[in-house]
Amino acid sequence: MSRNRSPAWPRLILAGLLLLALAAPLAACGKRGQPLPPEGSGSTYPRSYPTR
């Protein structure tokens, strides 16, 4: 007797969409700019360091 198996492509599409949904928030992470000291207070370091 042969078993009827459903095609694998719906599972692959579902797995791909799930992977995309989980990876999308990570794509938004990143450096937004140089950190700035709070307003009204200067740098607390004795000298300024070069930026990259």
Contacts in CASP RR format, 6 or more apart in sequence:
PFRMAT RR
TARGET T0000
AUTHOR 0000-0000-0000
METHOD contacts of the structure
MODEL  1
MSRNRSPAWPRLILAGLLLLALAAPLAACGKRGQPLPPEGSGSTYPRSYP
TR
34 51 0 8 1.000
37 43 0 8 1.000
37 44 0 8 1.000
END
